[in-house]
Amino acid sequence: MAEQTFAIVGAGQCGGTAAATLREEGFDGRLFLIGEEPLLPYERPPLSKEYLRGEQSLERGFLRAPGWYEEQGIEARLGELVKRLDGVQRNLVLSSGERIDFDAALITTGSRNRRLAVPGFDLPGVFGLRTAADAERMREAALRGGKAVLVGMGFIGAEVAASLRTLGLAVTVVEFAETTLNQVLGPDLGRTIEALHRDHGVEMIFRDGAERFEGEGRFEALVTTEGRRIEGDFAVVGVGVEPVTEVVEGTDVAVDGGIVVDGSLRTNVAGVFAAGDVARHDHPVFGPVRVEHFDNAIKMGMVAARNMLGRAEVFDDAHWFWSDQYDAHIQMAGFAIEWDDVVVRGSKDERSFVAFLLKDGVLRSSFSMNWPRDVRRSMPLIKAGVRPDLDALKDPDVDLRTLLSKEA
């Protein structure tokens, strides 16, 4: 093992976790960690919350102290782009021209924000949020006060809206769907998030989109597809992300809505693995899925690292993430593209509930607001593909853990 060289392409949360896991598991060969950002691996969830609001420093979000990587003999190449990874010849070339030969490589290049193909999108004052630098620019604009115009009301848009309102800004949101998180939760549950934001003073416009951004040298207004003109001091666009797969373009590594990997996170090219946002993995319960949660990136990074060392662990995590918006704590587990039944435990009106999404009687996902315990307890049920009794799901006095034992 000491003779081997491993390369991790992507120095985000997934790549940083994988590097740490390799050392913890005893890998003592050469280990490269290559990232396009000039920063060591850090947590991204605070970017839309505590870091954006100025409540947390960037240093507090580092996965490891800066000196740790050198102590562990991890050769970090930061601010470097991998131009191409050749899995057959087992080498990669950096933007600096450096060539690195490897025995195994892990691709954790993550995702990037989708761009809107509309006039004015590149105007100063039109922000996206993906990196610490993005959050810093947005915070500087927010500290000047005024009004923000947001396009898109997924989880990132909702968290940014909550943070900007907490900072005292006026916020107007334009969303093409009929409510917040419509695709993820459906209209009924989505409106619980919508109502939360309306109660905190967010103006929300649905079934509309961005036609163009206007301004003389800087953003001044958004013109929507329905003809509205919404003035503001800056704009934030959050309309989803796409996987960063250019590193394997023109190679034998399969790409289909992300870098395709099997259940153990191996690509179709021997010695090449992928994990995190960029990976479309074959999940034993959900089938081929690509998941963009931070918890998924951490757990995938750990499994991929161990499998680089010769193990054959199947990544079968039920997937989980959280979101804090104002005083509401939100959690979600599982993966449901479609469902035909929703069972609610608790009270949506009081914003204290958990909702279970089922397809053909099988529990696929759970979503909670200020009711976190049962999301965690639902994860083994989701992972096992259980068909729970619906009355038991609805009854808050029923411990979900007992449903798994009954199924068994």
N, C-alpha and C positions, 0 to 999 in steps of 0.2 A: 504494500500500500504506500510505503514511503517513496516509491519510485514513480507514483502516479501523479498526474496533473488534472485537476478539476477546474472548470470555468463556469461561473455563474454570470449570465448575461442579463443584467437588470438588478439595480441595487436598491430596490424598494423594500417594503415590509416582507414580501415573500422571499426575495433573494437574500436579504439580511438574515432572516430566520434560518434559511437553508444553510448559509455559511456557518452560523453558530451551531446548528445541529450536527453538521459534518465534524466539526472539531469536538463537540461533546461526545460523539459516537466513536471517536478515536482516529479519524482520518488525519494523518500527519504528513501527507504529500503536499505539493504546491497547490495553492488555492487562490484563484483569481476572482475578484468581485468587481464587475464592470458596470458603471452606471452613467447615464447621460446627464443627470443632474450633478452639480458640483458638491452635493451634500452626502454625508453618510446616511445609511438607512434610518428613516424616521416614520412615525405613525402619521397616517393621513387623516383619520377621523377628526382630530381637533381642528383641522384647517377650516372647517365650516362652522365650528362652534367656539371652543375656548380660545384657540389661537387667533381666530378672526376677531373676536371680541377683545383681544388684548389681555386675557386672563391667564394665559399660559405661554411660557417661552418655548421657542423651538427646541432648545437644548433638552427640555424636560421630555420631549417626545422622541428623542433618539433611542433606537433599540438597544444600543450599547454605548458606553462612554467612548469618545473618540480614540483614546489610546488603546482600547481593547483590541482593535483589529490588528494593529502592529504587534501587540503582545502575542497574539495568536498566529502570527505569521501569515495573515491574510493580505494578499497583495491587491489593494484597492486601486482601481483605475477610475477616478471620478471625473465627470465632465467629458467623458469619452463615449463615442457612439460606435457600436459594433457594426461595421459596414456589411459584413457577410459572415455567416457561419456555414462551414462546409462539414457536414456530418460524415461524409464518406472519407475525406482526407483527414478528418478530425483536427481542423484548425479554424481559427477565426482571425479576422483582420480588423483592427481598430481604426478610427478616423485619424489617429496620429500616424498611422502606417505600421504600428507594431503588430506583429503576427504572433499568435499564441497557439501552440499545439496542445491538444488536450486528449485525455483518455475518456472523459465523460463531461458532458456539458448540460447545464440546466438553464432553460430560457424562462425568465421571469420579467419580461419587458412590460407587462401590464397593459394598460389601455390609455387612450387619449380621448379628449373631449371631441364630440362631433362638432363640425363647423356648419354654420348656416350659410347656404349659398345665396345670400341676399346682399344688396348694396349696403355699404356702410358697416359691414360686420367687423372690419379691421380698424375702425375709428378708435383713437384713444378714448378711454372711458367706457369701452365695451369689454367686459371682463368674462373670462371663464375661471373655473376653480379646479385645479388639479395638483398644483405644486405649492410649496411654501412661498415661493416668489409671487405666485398668483394671489395668495391670501394676503401677503404684505401689501401689494398694490391696492387690493380691494379695501383693506383696512385703512390705508392712508386716505382713500377717497371717502370712506364712511366717516372718518373722524372730522371731515369738513362739514358733515351734516347734510341736510337736504332730503332729496328723494331718490330712491332707487327703483328702477324698472327691471323686473325679472322676467325672463322668457323660459318657461319650463317649470313644472312643479312636481318633479320626482323627489326622491329623498334628499338629494343635495340641494335642490331648489328650496325645499321646505326648511331645511336646516339653515340655509343662508338667510331666508326670509325671517326666520325666528331670531337669528343673531342680529340682523340689521334693525329689526324692530326693538330688540333689547337695547341696542345702542341709541335708540331714539329717532331713527330715520323713518320717513314715510316710505311705504313699500306698495307698489302695484305689480301684480303678477298677471302675465298672459300665458295661458295654457291651451293647447289645441284640443285636449280631451274634455270630457264633460265634468270632471272634477279632479282633485289631486290624486296622484298614484292610481289612476283608474285602471291601468293595465296590470298593475301588481295586485291590487286589492278588490277591484270592481267598484262600481259607483256607490253602493251602500256603505261599505267600510271606508272608501275614499272620502266620503263626505264627513266622516268623523274628524279627519285631518283638516279638511276644508273649514269646518265649523270652528276648530281650535284656532286657526289663523284669523278667521274673520273676527272672533272674539278679541283678538289682540290687535285689531285695527288694520289688518292687511286687506287692501282692495284686490279682488280677484276677478279676472275676466276669463271665462272658459269658452271653448269652441271658437278660438281665434288664434292667430299665429303672427309671426314676424314677417312683414312685407319688406321693410327697409329700416335702417338706422340713419338718422339725419343729424347733421351738425357741421358747423364751420370750423373744421380742424379738430373738433372734439364732439363726443356724443351730446346731443341736446334733446332728442326725441325719438321714440319708436313709432313708426306707422305700421298698423296691423293689417292683416289681410282683409279684415272687415271695414277698413277705412278709418279706424280710430287713430288719433295722434296723441300719444302720451308723452308728455315732457318729463324730464328727470335730469338729475346731476350725473348719474352714471347708470350703466345697465349691466346686468349679469345674465349670461346665457348658460343654461344647464339642460340640454336636450339629449342627454345620453352620451355614451362612450363607444369606442370601437377598439378592438384588440390591436396591439402594435406587433405586426407579424413580418415587417419588411426584412428582418434579419435572416429569414429563411426563404425569401422570394427567389425563385429560380433554382431552388435545391430540391432534393427528394423528400423533404419533410412535408407531410400533408397538412394543408390548411383548409378549413371549412368552417367559417364563422369563428375562427380562432385556430390555434395550433392543436391539431387532433392528437389526443393521447388516450391510452387505454386506461383500465381501472387502476393500474399502478403508476400512472403518469409518465409512461414511456411513449415516445413518438414512434412512428413506423421506421425510423432510422436508429440502428443499434447505437447505444451510448448517448443518445440525445433525449433529454427529458424536458417537460414543460409544466409549469405550475402557476397558480394565481389567475389574475384577470385574463391573461392571454390564452389560457388552456381551455379547450373544449374537451372535457373529460367524460369518459364512459362510466357514469355512476350506476351502481348495481340496482338502485331503486328508481331513480329519475330518468335513466337513460343518458344520452349525450347532452350535457349542459355546460354552459359557461357562466360562472358565478363571480360577481364583482365585490364581494364583501371582504372586509379586512380580516375577520376571523377565518374565513376560507383561505386567504392568502397565507396566514400564519400556519394553519394546519397542513395545507398542501405543501408548503416549504419544508416542513418537518418530514412528511412522508416521502417526498421526492428525494430529500437528502439521504434518508435511510435506504431507499431503493437504489440510489447511485452506488451505495456500498455493497450491493448484491442481494438485498432483501427483495421480497415480492409482496409488500403490503398493498392491499386494495384500499383506495381512498373511498370510504363509504360514509363520511360524515354527513349528518342530516342538514347541515348548513344553518347558521344562526347569525343574526346581527342585531344591533340596537341603534336607536336614534333618540336623542334628547331634543325636544322642542318646547321652549318656554318651561312650564312646570310639568310637562307630560313626558313620561318615560315610555318609550315604544320598543317592543322587541318583535322579532319575526323569526320563524324557523321553517325549514323545509323548502320546497320548490314546486310551485303550482303554476303551470302555464294556463291550465283551464280547470274548472271545478263545476260541479252541478249541485252542490249543497253547502250551506254555511250554517254552522251551529255556534250560537253565542252563549257564553257563560259570563254572568255579570251584567252590567248596565252600560250600554253605549251612551245613553243620555247623560249619565254621571261620569263618563269617560273613565270607567274602571271596569274593564272587561277583557276577555280573550275570545277570539273567534277562530273556529276550526274550519278549514277549507277541505272538502272531500270530493273525490271523483270516483264514481261507481262504488261508493261506500268506503273507499280507502282513504285514510287520513294522509293528506299530501302536504299541508302547511298549517301553521298557526300564527296568529297576529294578536298582539296585546297592546293595550294602553293602560298604564298604571296597574298592571296585573301580571308581573313578570314570572312568577313562580311556575305557572302552568305551561308557559312556552318551553321552558327547560324540561319540564316533565313530559312534554309531548314529543320530544325529540326521539326517544327510543321507540315510541309508537310509529313515528314517521319512518324511521330507519327500518323497522320490521315490516312495514307495509300492512299495518293492522287495520281491520274493519271494526272499529269500536261501536259499542251500543250508543246510539245518539242521545238517548235520555241520560245516560251516564256522563256523556260529554257535557251536556248542558248543566248538570247538577254540580254546583260548586263544592258540595260536601263529599263528592266522590274523588278520591285520590287517583290521579291518572296512572300512577305506577301500578295500581291494582289491575288496570285494564290490560296491561302487557302480560301480567302473570296469568290472567284468565285466558288470553289468546293462546299463550304457550300451553 
